[in-house]
Amino acid sequence: MKFGDILVALLVIGIILLMIIPVNLGILDFFLSINISLAMLILLISMFNTEALEFSVFPSLLLITTLFRLSLNISTTRAILSKGQAGAVIQAFGDFVIGGNAVVGFIIFIIIIIIQFLVITKGSERVSEVAARFTLDAMPGKQMAIDADLNSGLITENEARERRQKIQRESDFYGSMDGASKFVKGDAIAGIIITVINILAGFAIGMVSLDLSFQEALRRYTLLTVGDGLVSQIPALMISVATGIVVTRAASDSNLGHDVLNQLFKQPKVMFILAGVLSGLGLLTPLPTVPLTSLGLFFSYLGYLFRREVKEAIARDESAAATASGAESTPAEDLRKPENIIPLLQVDPIELEFGYGIIPLADPNQGGDLFDRLIMIRRQVALELGVVVPMIRLRDNIQLESNEYVIKVKGSEVAHGQIMFDHYMAMNPGTAEGDIEGIETVEPAFGLPALWITSDKRESAEILGYTVVDSSSIISTHLTEVIKRHTSELLTRQDVKNLIDNVKESHETLVGELIPSMMSIGEVQKVLSNLLDEGVSIRDLATILEILADYARVTRDVNILTEYVRQGLKRQISTMLFSSRRGKVVTLEQGLESHLMESIQQSDAGSYLSIDPVTSQNMMNSLATQIQKLVSLGEQPIVVTAPIVRYYFKKITEQIIPDLIVLSYNEIEADIEIQSIGMVSV
């Protein structure tokens, strides 16, 4: 623990002990001076801060200073009642500040209490309460604005994280200030009670114990009590003012003094009008002439100075505008600058372009929620596939139709679709009872038949069992499927390094053994891309790296290593494809598997399958027939092969049936019941 932390803890304990331990009057004077100095320090800091969070410790400091002030009140009360004196500071306030007149001092004390309790403290308390309420109410909107800026690329992840932390800190701060302002209110009430007790008890003790006369007891104890009250309430008033300044500060880049001078005296016209009114009052009315005319001359001089500054600022702006105009007069030269060409070379990993009619869906101010859906897409892909999707860039494109959108991956169009405004898409999941009137269309993400229906038919369609989705859901679902389909393209070496660094925090030995001595980042990237190509999640990256570390010594062929990883992830693959622990599949005829094994050729670039076109065509025809059987039974098309053949069979079929799932026997857990409903042959 640092020395400063220990010191603060000891100070708080010391303040509490000050309530019960008698203190020498000299030390008490020192503590009272510290109290006044600390109050001035807090007041000055609150004035020179540019925002409330720069003084985030203020609520806790308010509690500590209030506790310190009450401890001093108890100590001074003990000294006044037991000794009839309370040190030089209180004596000075009693004699010098109030001139030895107890009545005047008591009136001043009551006025300060009224100002602090009814004006400043009451106002600060109300402002703190309202600020806390509005800050909490505004948090969702601020969070959405941050997410929108993040998705549009205006800010980075770190900047978004800092903004979210700042919003949370603001909420905590104003909530704390709402409660801390009650300390000042309670302190004012305690000051009044302590003062009354000191006067009454001191008067009684002075006459009974010290044998003072009525006038002497009244004068001594009243002066000491009022002096004690002023010594404690003046610092309390400073801190109350500081509280009010902190909670009433609006957004600004400057401190309070700069803002007051800049905003109160920045208009020359107002200065001249004020000067004329003051001079007229001084010369034409019975009011004092000298002070009013002096102020009139002073404000006239201020108006002259400010008007001259305004003219100079206008001249500077015109000069800057002329310079900018001259610079813009040579656009050809600007285009020749290399720095103006380089930004054009950047290609966004994922882009969603849309026509002008879809803009309201992406604009939060118009009720659009597309930005929020992009955040959920990134979260969904991270949970399902274990990768961090790059920023999704949204752009409006006037060359597109108003209801059209295009999805691009690395600058190339990979999908597009259209929506109908003020319509919903209704799809029959196969269990809908009855027909509904609508415009026939095709769902863009999965190619399913669907209908465009109006909003007044939505409830009826849902009652009949149709799945009804809005335009934002259609676009976000389509975008999600496109991202999943192209995740392997989006996974870069830098992304893989970031994922491995994350694993390294908990598996340092594993990563150190595998990389770079056994495999490079690029080789690991190729293995992960192979897995993502077939929809296998890489979220359990530690297990994947464990398997690679086991087999990287055997082979450096990334395709073979991928097969080893798939076999090591058989529980994950089996659970994903056979949730009911049983399934219907298609297998390969033994003769076909033997022929494929014999056709595997080795080269310097790796292994590949070499079969004649006739055999390949016959195999595809047989596969199509067997897949049709599975589809007619309502089953997902899955082909199971021998481990050696799986990779090569997948490569042959992916050009014709890209979504076909090909498994090896080693990728299926032993407790899963598999039924072959057909065999692929040649």
C-alpha positions as CSV (number, residue, x, y, z in Angstrom):
1,M,0.0,0.0,0.0
2,K,1.3,3.5,-0.9
3,F,2.2,6.0,1.8
4,G,-0.5,8.4,0.6
5,D,-3.2,5.7,1.1
6,I,-2.0,5.0,4.6
7,L,-1.9,8.7,5.4
8,V,-5.5,9.3,4.3
9,A,-6.7,6.4,6.3
10,L,-4.9,7.6,9.4
11,L,-6.3,11.1,8.9
12,V,-9.9,9.8,8.8
13,I,-9.3,7.8,11.9
14,G,-7.7,10.9,13.6
15,I,-10.8,13.0,12.7
16,I,-13.0,10.5,14.5
17,L,-10.7,10.3,17.5
18,L,-10.8,14.1,17.7
19,M,-14.4,13.9,18.8
20,I,-13.5,12.1,22.0
21,I,-9.9,13.1,22.8
22,P,-9.3,16.6,24.4
23,V,-7.0,18.8,22.3
24,N,-4.7,21.5,23.4
25,L,-5.9,25.0,22.5
26,G,-2.8,25.7,20.3
27,I,-3.4,22.5,18.3
28,L,-7.1,23.4,18.1
29,D,-6.2,26.8,16.5
30,F,-4.0,24.9,14.0
31,F,-6.9,22.5,13.1
32,L,-9.3,25.4,12.7
33,S,-6.9,27.1,10.4
34,I,-6.6,23.9,8.4
35,N,-10.4,23.8,8.1
36,I,-10.5,27.3,6.7
37,S,-7.7,26.6,4.3
38,L,-9.2,23.3,3.1
39,A,-12.5,25.0,2.4
40,M,-10.8,27.7,0.4
41,L,-8.8,25.1,-1.6
42,I,-12.0,23.2,-2.4
43,L,-13.8,26.4,-3.5
44,L,-10.9,27.4,-5.8
45,I,-10.6,23.9,-7.4
46,S,-14.3,23.9,-8.1
47,M,-14.0,27.3,-9.9
48,F,-11.0,26.3,-12.1
49,N,-12.2,22.9,-13.2
50,T,-13.5,22.6,-16.7
51,E,-15.8,19.6,-16.0
52,A,-17.3,17.9,-12.9
53,L,-15.4,14.6,-13.3
54,E,-12.1,16.4,-12.8
55,F,-13.1,16.6,-9.2
56,S,-14.7,13.2,-8.9
57,V,-13.5,12.7,-5.3
58,F,-15.6,15.7,-4.2
59,P,-18.5,13.6,-2.8
60,S,-16.2,11.6,-0.5
61,L,-14.2,14.8,0.3
62,L,-17.5,16.5,1.3
63,L,-18.2,13.7,3.8
64,I,-14.7,14.0,5.2
65,T,-14.7,17.8,5.6
66,T,-18.1,17.7,7.2
67,L,-16.9,15.1,9.7
68,F,-13.8,17.2,10.3
69,R,-15.9,20.3,10.9
70,L,-18.2,18.5,13.3
71,S,-15.2,17.0,15.2
72,L,-13.8,20.6,15.6
73,N,-17.3,21.7,16.8
74,I,-17.2,19.1,19.5
75,S,-13.7,20.0,20.5
76,T,-14.4,23.7,20.7
77,T,-17.7,23.1,22.6
78,R,-15.7,21.0,25.1
79,A,-13.2,23.8,25.5
80,I,-15.8,26.6,25.8
81,L,-17.9,24.8,28.4
82,S,-15.0,23.4,30.5
83,K,-12.5,26.3,30.3
84,G,-14.5,29.3,29.3
85,Q,-12.1,29.8,26.3
86,A,-11.5,28.2,22.9
87,G,-8.2,29.4,21.5
88,A,-7.0,32.4,19.6
89,V,-8.8,31.8,16.3
90,I,-12.3,31.7,17.9
91,Q,-11.4,34.6,20.2
92,A,-10.3,36.6,17.1
93,F,-13.6,36.0,15.4
94,G,-15.4,36.9,18.5
95,D,-13.5,40.2,19.1
96,F,-12.3,41.3,15.7
97,V,-14.9,40.0,13.2
98,I,-18.0,41.0,15.2
99,G,-16.4,43.9,17.1
100,G,-17.0,42.3,20.5
101,N,-20.8,42.8,20.1
102,A,-22.5,39.5,20.8
103,V,-25.8,40.6,19.4
104,V,-24.3,41.7,16.1
105,G,-22.3,38.5,15.9
106,F,-25.3,36.3,16.6
107,I,-27.3,38.1,13.9
108,I,-24.4,37.6,11.4
109,F,-24.3,34.0,12.3
110,I,-28.0,33.5,11.8
111,I,-27.8,35.3,8.4
112,I,-25.0,33.0,7.3
113,I,-27.0,29.9,8.4
114,I,-30.0,31.1,6.5
115,I,-28.0,31.8,3.3
116,Q,-26.2,28.4,3.5
117,F,-29.2,26.3,4.5
118,L,-32.1,27.9,2.6
119,V,-30.3,29.3,-0.4
120,I,-27.1,27.5,-1.4
121,T,-27.5,24.1,0.2
122,K,-31.2,23.8,-0.8
123,G,-30.4,24.8,-4.4
124,S,-27.4,22.5,-4.6
125,E,-29.4,19.6,-3.3
126,R,-32.1,20.1,-5.8
127,V,-29.7,20.5,-8.7
128,S,-27.8,17.4,-7.7
129,E,-31.1,15.4,-7.5
130,V,-32.2,16.6,-11.0
131,A,-28.7,16.1,-12.5
132,A,-28.6,12.5,-11.2
133,R,-32.0,11.7,-12.5
134,F,-31.4,13.2,-16.0
135,T,-27.9,11.6,-16.2
136,L,-29.4,8.2,-15.5
137,D,-32.3,8.8,-18.0
138,A,-29.8,9.9,-20.7
139,M,-27.5,6.9,-20.3
140,P,-29.2,4.7,-22.9
141,G,-29.3,7.4,-25.5
142,K,-25.6,8.2,-24.9
143,Q,-24.7,4.5,-25.2
144,M,-26.6,4.2,-28.4
145,A,-24.8,7.3,-29.8
146,I,-21.5,5.8,-28.9
147,D,-22.4,2.5,-30.6
148,A,-23.5,4.4,-33.7
149,D,-20.2,6.3,-33.9
150,L,-18.3,3.1,-33.4
151,N,-20.2,1.2,-36.1
152,S,-19.9,4.1,-38.5
153,G,-16.1,4.2,-37.9
154,L,-16.0,7.7,-36.4
155,I,-14.3,6.4,-33.3
156,T,-12.2,3.4,-32.3
157,E,-12.9,0.6,-29.8
158,N,-10.7,2.3,-27.2
159,E,-12.4,5.7,-27.7
160,A,-15.8,4.0,-27.3
161,R,-14.6,2.2,-24.2
162,E,-13.4,5.5,-22.7
163,R,-16.7,7.2,-23.5
164,R,-18.7,4.5,-21.9
165,Q,-16.5,4.6,-18.8
166,K,-17.0,8.4,-18.7
167,I,-20.8,8.1,-18.9
168,Q,-20.8,5.5,-16.1
169,R,-18.5,7.8,-14.0
170,E,-20.8,10.8,-14.6
171,S,-23.8,8.7,-13.4
172,D,-22.0,7.6,-10.3
173,F,-20.7,11.1,-9.6
174,Y,-24.1,12.8,-9.8
175,G,-25.7,10.0,-7.9
176,S,-23.1,10.5,-5.1
177,M,-23.5,14.2,-5.2
178,D,-27.2,13.8,-4.7
179,G,-26.5,12.0,-1.4
180,A,-23.5,14.0,-0.4
181,S,-25.4,17.3,-0.5
182,K,-27.4,16.0,2.5
183,F,-24.2,16.2,4.5
184,V,-24.0,20.0,4.1
185,K,-27.7,20.3,5.0
186,G,-27.2,18.3,8.1
187,D,-24.1,20.2,9.0
188,A,-26.0,23.5,8.9
189,I,-28.7,22.1,11.2
190,A,-26.1,20.7,13.6
191,G,-24.4,24.2,13.7
192,I,-27.6,25.8,14.8
193,I,-28.2,23.2,17.5
194,I,-24.6,23.3,18.8
195,T,-24.8,27.1,19.0
196,V,-28.0,27.1,21.1
197,I,-26.6,24.4,23.4
198,N,-23.3,26.3,23.8
199,I,-25.1,29.6,24.8
200,L,-27.5,28.0,27.2
201,A,-25.1,25.5,28.8
202,G,-22.2,28.1,28.9
203,F,-24.5,30.6,30.5
204,A,-25.5,28.1,33.2
205,I,-21.9,26.8,33.7
206,G,-20.4,30.3,33.9
207,M,-22.8,31.4,36.6
208,V,-22.7,28.2,38.6
209,S,-19.2,26.8,38.2
210,L,-17.1,29.9,37.5
211,D,-19.1,32.4,39.7
212,L,-19.5,34.9,36.8
213,S,-22.1,37.6,36.9
214,F,-25.1,37.4,34.6
215,Q,-23.7,40.1,32.2
216,E,-20.2,38.6,32.2
217,A,-21.4,35.0,31.6
218,L,-23.7,36.2,28.8
219,R,-20.9,38.3,27.2
220,R,-18.2,35.7,27.4
221,Y,-20.1,32.6,26.3
222,T,-22.1,34.4,23.7
223,L,-19.0,35.8,22.1
224,L,-17.2,32.5,22.2
225,T,-20.2,30.6,20.9
226,V,-20.8,33.0,18.1
227,G,-17.1,33.1,17.2
228,D,-17.1,29.3,17.2
229,G,-20.2,29.3,15.0
230,L,-18.6,31.7,12.5
231,V,-15.3,29.8,12.4
232,S,-17.2,26.6,11.5
233,Q,-19.9,28.0,9.3
234,I,-17.8,30.3,7.1
235,P,-15.8,27.2,5.8
236,A,-19.0,25.3,5.5
237,L,-20.4,28.2,3.4
238,M,-17.4,28.0,1.1
239,I,-17.8,24.3,0.6
240,S,-21.6,24.8,0.0
241,V,-20.7,27.3,-2.7
242,A,-18.2,24.8,-4.2
243,T,-20.9,22.2,-4.2
244,G,-23.2,24.5,-6.1
245,I,-20.5,25.4,-8.6
246,V,-19.6,21.8,-9.2
247,V,-23.2,20.5,-9.8
248,T,-24.3,23.6,-11.9
249,R,-21.3,23.6,-14.2
250,A,-22.5,23.1,-17.8
251,A,-20.4,21.6,-20.6
252,S,-17.4,23.9,-21.4
253,D,-13.8,23.7,-22.4
254,S,-12.7,26.4,-20.0
255,N,-12.9,27.2,-16.2
256,L,-15.6,29.2,-14.5
257,G,-13.7,32.5,-14.5
258,H,-13.0,32.4,-18.2
259,D,-16.6,31.5,-19.1
260,V,-18.0,34.3,-16.9
261,L,-15.8,37.0,-18.4
262,N,-16.2,35.6,-22.0
263,Q,-20.0,35.2,-21.9
264,L,-21.0,38.2,-19.7
265,F,-18.9,40.9,-21.4
266,K,-18.6,39.7,-25.0
267,Q,-21.2,41.9,-26.6
268,P,-20.1,45.6,-27.1
269,K,-23.7,46.7,-27.9
270,V,-24.8,45.6,-24.4
271,M,-21.9,47.4,-22.8
272,F,-22.8,50.7,-24.5
273,I,-26.5,50.4,-23.5
274,L,-25.6,49.7,-19.9
275,A,-23.2,52.6,-19.8
276,G,-25.9,55.0,-21.1
277,V,-28.4,53.8,-18.6
278,L,-26.0,54.1,-15.6
279,S,-24.8,57.6,-16.7
280,G,-28.4,58.7,-17.2
281,L,-29.3,57.5,-13.7
282,G,-26.3,59.3,-12.2
283,L,-26.9,62.7,-14.0
284,L,-30.7,62.9,-14.2
285,T,-31.9,61.4,-10.9
286,P,-31.2,62.0,-7.2
287,L,-29.1,58.8,-7.1
288,P,-25.3,59.3,-6.3
289,T,-23.6,60.8,-9.4
290,V,-20.0,59.8,-8.9
291,P,-20.4,56.0,-8.6
292,L,-23.0,55.7,-11.4
293,T,-21.2,57.9,-13.9
294,S,-17.9,56.2,-13.1
295,L,-19.4,52.8,-13.8
296,G,-20.9,54.3,-17.0
297,L,-17.5,55.4,-18.2
298,F,-16.0,52.0,-17.3
299,F,-18.6,50.0,-19.3
300,S,-18.2,52.5,-22.2
301,Y,-14.5,51.7,-22.2
302,L,-15.2,48.0,-22.1
303,G,-17.6,48.3,-25.0
304,Y,-15.0,50.1,-27.0
305,L,-12.4,47.4,-26.4
306,F,-14.7,44.5,-27.2
307,R,-15.9,46.2,-30.4
308,R,-12.3,46.6,-31.5
309,E,-11.6,42.9,-30.8
310,V,-14.7,41.9,-32.8
311,K,-13.6,43.9,-35.8
312,E,-10.1,42.4,-35.6
313,A,-11.6,38.9,-35.4
314,I,-13.8,39.6,-38.5
315,A,-10.7,40.8,-40.4
316,R,-8.8,37.6,-39.4
317,D,-11.7,35.4,-40.6
318,E,-11.9,37.2,-43.9
319,S,-8.2,36.8,-44.4
320,A,-8.3,33.1,-43.6
321,A,-11.3,32.7,-45.9
322,A,-9.3,34.4,-48.7
323,T,-6.4,32.2,-48.1
324,A,-8.6,29.1,-48.2
325,S,-10.2,30.3,-51.4
326,G,-6.8,30.7,-53.0
327,A,-5.8,27.3,-51.9
328,E,-9.0,25.8,-53.4
329,S,-8.4,27.5,-56.7
330,T,-5.9,24.8,-57.6
331,P,-7.7,21.5,-57.3
332,A,-5.5,19.9,-59.9
333,E,-2.5,20.4,-57.7
334,D,-4.3,18.9,-54.7
335,L,-5.1,15.8,-56.7
336,R,-1.5,15.3,-57.6
337,K,-0.5,15.2,-53.9
338,P,0.2,11.6,-52.8
339,E,-1.5,12.0,-49.4
340,N,-4.8,12.7,-51.2
341,I,-4.6,9.4,-53.2
342,I,-3.6,7.1,-50.4
343,P,-7.0,7.1,-48.6
344,L,-8.6,5.9,-51.8
345,L,-6.5,2.7,-51.6
346,Q,-8.2,1.6,-48.4
347,V,-10.8,-1.1,-48.7
348,D,-13.3,-1.8,-46.0
349,P,-13.6,-5.5,-45.0
350,I,-17.4,-5.3,-44.9
351,E,-19.7,-2.7,-46.4
352,L,-23.4,-2.3,-46.4
353,E,-24.6,0.2,-49.1
354,F,-28.2,1.2,-49.4
355,G,-30.5,3.5,-51.3
356,Y,-31.8,6.7,-49.9
357,G,-35.1,5.2,-48.9
358,I,-33.4,2.9,-46.4
359,I,-31.5,5.7,-44.6
360,P,-34.3,6.1,-41.9
361,L,-33.5,2.5,-40.9
362,A,-29.9,3.5,-40.1
363,D,-30.6,6.8,-38.5
364,P,-31.3,6.6,-34.8
365,N,-32.9,10.1,-34.8
366,Q,-35.6,8.8,-37.2
367,G,-36.2,5.7,-35.1
368,G,-33.9,3.4,-37.0
369,D,-32.3,0.5,-35.1
370,L,-29.9,-0.8,-37.8
371,F,-26.9,0.4,-35.8
372,D,-28.0,-1.5,-32.8
373,R,-28.5,-4.7,-34.9
374,L,-24.9,-4.4,-36.2
375,I,-23.7,-4.6,-32.7
376,M,-25.7,-7.7,-32.0
377,I,-24.5,-9.3,-35.3
378,R,-20.9,-8.9,-34.2
379,R,-21.7,-10.4,-30.8
380,Q,-23.6,-13.3,-32.4
381,V,-20.8,-14.1,-34.8
382,A,-18.2,-13.9,-31.9
383,L,-20.3,-16.4,-29.9
384,E,-21.0,-18.8,-32.7
385,L,-17.7,-18.8,-34.6
386,G,-15.2,-17.3,-32.1
387,V,-14.0,-14.5,-34.4
388,V,-14.2,-10.7,-34.0
389,V,-15.9,-9.3,-37.0
390,P,-14.3,-6.1,-38.4
391,M,-16.2,-2.8,-38.4
392,I,-19.2,-2.9,-40.7
393,R,-19.2,0.3,-42.8
394,L,-22.6,1.7,-43.6
395,R,-22.9,4.0,-46.7
396,D,-25.8,5.4,-48.7
397,N,-25.4,5.1,-52.5
398,I,-27.6,7.3,-54.7
399,Q,-26.8,5.0,-57.7
400,L,-28.9,2.3,-56.0
401,E,-32.7,2.2,-56.1
402,S,-34.3,3.7,-53.0
403,N,-35.3,0.3,-51.6
404,E,-32.1,-1.6,-52.6
405,Y,-29.1,-2.6,-50.6
406,V,-25.8,-4.2,-51.5
407,I,-23.4,-6.1,-49.2
408,K,-19.7,-6.0,-50.1
409,V,-16.7,-7.9,-48.8
410,K,-13.4,-6.3,-49.4
411,G,-14.9,-4.0,-52.0
412,S,-16.6,-6.6,-54.0
413,E,-20.3,-7.2,-54.1
414,V,-21.3,-10.6,-52.7
415,A,-25.0,-10.2,-52.1
416,H,-27.9,-7.7,-52.6
417,G,-31.5,-7.5,-51.9
418,Q,-34.6,-5.2,-51.9
419,I,-37.2,-4.3,-49.3
420,M,-40.7,-2.9,-49.6
421,F,-41.4,0.2,-47.5
422,D,-44.3,0.0,-45.0
423,H,-44.5,-3.8,-45.6
424,Y,-43.5,-6.9,-43.6
425,M,-42.1,-10.2,-44.9
426,A,-44.2,-13.3,-44.0
427,M,-42.7,-16.8,-44.4
428,N,-44.5,-20.1,-44.0
429,P,-42.4,-22.3,-41.7
430,G,-44.4,-25.3,-42.9
431,T,-46.9,-25.3,-40.1
432,A,-49.0,-22.2,-41.1
433,E,-52.7,-22.9,-41.4
434,G,-54.3,-21.0,-44.2
435,D,-53.3,-18.6,-46.9
436,I,-52.7,-14.9,-46.7
437,E,-52.8,-12.2,-49.4
438,G,-49.5,-10.6,-50.3
439,I,-46.9,-10.0,-52.9
440,E,-44.7,-13.0,-53.7
441,T,-41.0,-12.6,-53.1
442,V,-37.9,-14.6,-52.0
443,E,-36.3,-14.2,-48.6
444,P,-32.7,-13.0,-49.5
445,A,-30.7,-14.7,-46.8
446,F,-31.9,-18.3,-47.3
447,G,-33.8,-18.1,-50.6
448,L,-37.1,-19.2,-49.1
449,P,-40.4,-18.3,-50.6
450,A,-42.1,-15.4,-48.8
451,L,-44.8,-12.7,-49.1
452,W,-44.8,-9.0,-48.6
453,I,-47.8,-8.0,-46.5
454,T,-49.1,-4.7,-45.2
455,S,-48.9,-3.8,-41.6
456,D,-52.7,-4.3,-41.1
457,K,-52.3,-8.0,-42.0
458,R,-49.3,-8.7,-39.7
459,E,-51.4,-9.8,-36.7
460,S,-53.5,-12.1,-38.9
461,A,-50.4,-13.7,-40.4
462,E,-48.9,-14.3,-37.0
463,I,-52.1,-15.9,-35.8
464,L,-52.1,-18.3,-38.8
465,G,-48.5,-19.3,-37.9
466,Y,-46.5,-17.3,-40.4
467,T,-43.1,-15.9,-39.4
468,V,-43.3,-12.1,-39.9
469,V,-40.2,-9.9,-39.9
470,D,-39.6,-6.2,-40.5
471,S,-37.2,-4.6,-43.0
472,S,-34.4,-4.1,-40.4
473,S,-34.6,-7.8,-39.5
474,I,-34.4,-8.8,-43.2
475,I,-31.3,-6.8,-43.8
476,S,-29.5,-7.7,-40.6
477,T,-30.3,-11.4,-41.1
478,H,-29.0,-11.3,-44.7
479,L,-25.9,-9.5,-43.5
480,T,-25.3,-12.0,-40.7
481,E,-25.5,-15.0,-43.1
482,V,-23.1,-13.3,-45.6
483,I,-20.6,-12.6,-42.8
484,K,-20.8,-16.2,-41.6
485,R,-20.2,-17.4,-45.2
486,H,-17.2,-15.2,-45.7
487,T,-15.7,-15.3,-42.2
488,S,-12.6,-17.2,-43.4
489,E,-11.9,-14.3,-45.9
490,L,-12.2,-11.7,-43.2
491,L,-9.8,-13.5,-40.8
492,T,-6.4,-11.8,-41.2
493,R,-3.1,-12.6,-39.7
494,Q,-3.4,-9.7,-37.4
495,D,-6.8,-11.0,-36.2
496,V,-5.2,-14.4,-35.5
497,K,-2.4,-12.8,-33.6
498,N,-4.8,-10.9,-31.5
499,L,-6.8,-14.1,-30.7
500,I,-3.6,-16.0,-29.9
501,D,-2.4,-13.2,-27.6
502,N,-5.7,-13.5,-25.8
503,V,-5.1,-17.2,-25.3
504,K,-1.5,-16.6,-24.3
505,E,-2.7,-14.8,-21.1
506,S,-3.9,-18.1,-19.7
507,H,-2.0,-20.7,-21.8
508,E,1.5,-19.1,-22.1
509,T,3.3,-22.5,-22.2
510,L,1.1,-23.8,-25.0
511,V,1.5,-20.7,-27.2
512,G,5.2,-20.5,-26.5
513,E,5.7,-24.2,-27.6
514,L,3.7,-23.9,-30.8
515,I,4.6,-20.4,-32.1
516,P,6.9,-19.7,-33.8
517,S,9.1,-22.8,-33.5
518,M,6.5,-25.3,-34.8
519,M,4.1,-23.2,-36.8
520,S,3.9,-19.6,-38.0
521,I,1.0,-17.2,-37.6
522,G,0.2,-17.6,-41.3
523,E,0.0,-21.4,-41.0
524,V,-2.3,-21.2,-38.0
525,Q,-4.4,-18.7,-39.9
526,K,-4.8,-21.2,-42.8
527,V,-6.0,-23.9,-40.4
528,L,-8.5,-21.6,-38.8
529,S,-9.7,-20.4,-42.2
530,N,-10.3,-24.0,-43.3
531,L,-12.4,-24.6,-40.2
532,L,-14.4,-21.5,-40.7
533,D,-14.9,-22.4,-44.4
534,E,-17.0,-25.4,-43.2
535,G,-18.8,-23.6,-40.4
536,V,-16.7,-25.0,-37.5
537,S,-16.3,-22.6,-34.6
538,I,-12.8,-21.6,-33.5
539,R,-14.0,-20.2,-30.2
540,D,-12.2,-23.0,-28.3
541,L,-8.9,-21.8,-29.6
542,A,-6.9,-23.2,-26.8
543,T,-8.0,-26.8,-27.7
544,I,-7.2,-26.1,-31.4
545,L,-3.7,-25.0,-30.5
546,E,-3.3,-28.0,-28.2
547,I,-4.1,-30.3,-31.2
548,L,-1.8,-28.4,-33.5
549,A,1.0,-28.7,-31.0
550,D,0.5,-32.4,-30.9
551,Y,0.6,-33.0,-34.7
552,A,2.7,-30.2,-36.1
553,R,5.8,-32.3,-35.6
554,V,4.2,-35.0,-37.8
555,T,3.3,-32.9,-40.7
556,R,3.4,-29.3,-41.9
557,D,0.5,-29.7,-44.4
558,V,-2.2,-27.3,-43.1
559,N,-5.0,-29.4,-44.8
560,I,-4.0,-32.5,-42.9
561,L,-3.6,-30.5,-39.7
562,T,-7.1,-29.2,-40.2
563,E,-8.4,-32.8,-40.4
564,Y,-6.6,-33.6,-37.1
565,V,-8.2,-30.5,-35.5
566,R,-11.7,-31.5,-36.8
567,Q,-11.3,-34.9,-35.2
568,G,-10.2,-33.4,-32.0
569,L,-13.3,-31.2,-32.1
570,K,-15.7,-34.1,-32.7
571,R,-17.8,-33.4,-29.6
572,Q,-18.4,-29.8,-30.8
573,I,-19.1,-30.9,-34.3
574,S,-21.4,-33.7,-33.3
575,T,-23.4,-31.5,-30.9
576,M,-23.8,-28.9,-33.6
577,L,-25.1,-31.3,-36.3
578,F,-26.8,-34.0,-34.2
579,S,-28.5,-32.3,-31.3
580,S,-30.9,-35.2,-30.9
581,R,-27.9,-37.7,-30.8
582,R,-29.1,-39.4,-34.0
583,G,-29.2,-38.6,-37.6
584,K,-29.7,-39.8,-41.2
585,V,-26.7,-39.5,-43.6
586,V,-25.3,-40.6,-46.9
587,T,-22.1,-42.6,-47.1
588,L,-19.7,-43.6,-49.9
589,E,-19.5,-47.0,-51.5
590,Q,-16.4,-48.8,-50.3
591,G,-15.2,-49.2,-53.9
592,L,-15.5,-45.4,-54.5
593,E,-13.6,-44.6,-51.3
594,S,-10.8,-47.0,-52.4
595,H,-10.7,-45.4,-55.8
596,L,-10.5,-41.9,-54.2
597,M,-7.7,-43.0,-51.9
598,E,-5.7,-44.3,-54.8
599,S,-6.2,-41.1,-56.7
600,I,-4.6,-38.9,-54.1
601,Q,-1.4,-37.4,-55.6
602,Q,1.5,-35.7,-53.8
603,S,3.3,-32.7,-55.0
604,D,5.6,-29.9,-53.7
605,A,2.5,-27.7,-53.2
606,G,0.7,-30.4,-51.2
607,S,-1.6,-33.3,-51.9
608,Y,-4.5,-33.2,-54.4
609,L,-7.1,-35.6,-55.9
610,S,-6.7,-36.7,-59.5
611,I,-9.7,-38.5,-61.0
612,D,-11.0,-38.7,-64.6
613,P,-14.0,-36.5,-65.6
614,V,-16.3,-39.4,-66.3
615,T,-15.9,-40.8,-62.8
616,S,-16.3,-37.4,-61.3
617,Q,-19.6,-36.8,-63.2
618,N,-21.0,-40.2,-62.3
619,M,-20.2,-39.5,-58.6
620,M,-21.9,-36.1,-58.7
621,N,-25.0,-37.6,-60.3
622,S,-25.2,-40.3,-57.7
623,L,-24.6,-37.8,-54.9
624,A,-27.4,-35.5,-56.2
625,T,-29.8,-38.5,-56.1
626,Q,-28.9,-39.5,-52.5
627,I,-29.0,-35.9,-51.3
628,Q,-32.5,-35.5,-52.8
629,K,-33.6,-38.5,-50.6
630,L,-32.4,-36.8,-47.5
631,V,-34.1,-33.5,-48.4
632,S,-37.4,-35.4,-49.1
633,L,-37.2,-36.8,-45.6
634,G,-36.7,-33.3,-44.1
635,E,-33.1,-34.1,-43.1
636,Q,-30.0,-31.9,-43.4
637,P,-27.8,-33.1,-46.2
638,I,-24.7,-34.8,-44.6
639,V,-22.2,-37.1,-46.2
640,V,-20.0,-39.4,-44.0
641,T,-16.7,-40.7,-45.5
642,A,-13.4,-42.3,-44.4
643,P,-11.0,-39.8,-42.7
644,I,-8.5,-39.9,-45.5
645,V,-11.1,-39.1,-48.1
646,R,-13.1,-36.5,-46.4
647,Y,-11.1,-33.4,-47.3
648,Y,-10.7,-34.3,-51.0
649,F,-14.4,-35.3,-51.4
650,K,-15.4,-31.9,-49.9
651,K,-13.2,-30.1,-52.3
652,I,-14.7,-31.9,-55.3
653,T,-18.3,-31.2,-54.2
654,E,-18.1,-27.7,-52.9
655,Q,-18.1,-26.2,-56.4
656,I,-21.5,-27.8,-57.1
657,I,-23.0,-28.1,-53.6
658,P,-21.2,-25.5,-51.5
659,D,-23.4,-26.0,-48.4
660,L,-23.0,-29.8,-48.3
661,I,-21.7,-31.0,-44.9
662,V,-19.0,-33.7,-45.3
663,L,-17.9,-35.5,-42.1
664,S,-15.4,-38.3,-41.4
665,Y,-16.2,-41.2,-39.2
666,N,-13.7,-39.9,-36.7
667,E,-15.6,-36.6,-36.3
668,I,-18.7,-38.3,-34.9
669,E,-19.0,-39.3,-31.3
670,A,-19.5,-43.0,-30.6
671,D,-22.8,-42.6,-28.8
672,I,-24.5,-40.9,-31.8
673,E,-26.8,-43.2,-33.7
674,I,-26.2,-42.8,-37.4
675,Q,-28.4,-44.3,-40.1
676,S,-27.3,-44.4,-43.7
677,I,-30.2,-44.0,-46.1
678,G,-28.1,-44.3,-49.3
679,M,-24.6,-44.7,-50.7
680,V,-22.8,-42.7,-53.4
681,S,-21.4,-44.8,-56.1
682,V,-20.0,-44.6,-59.6
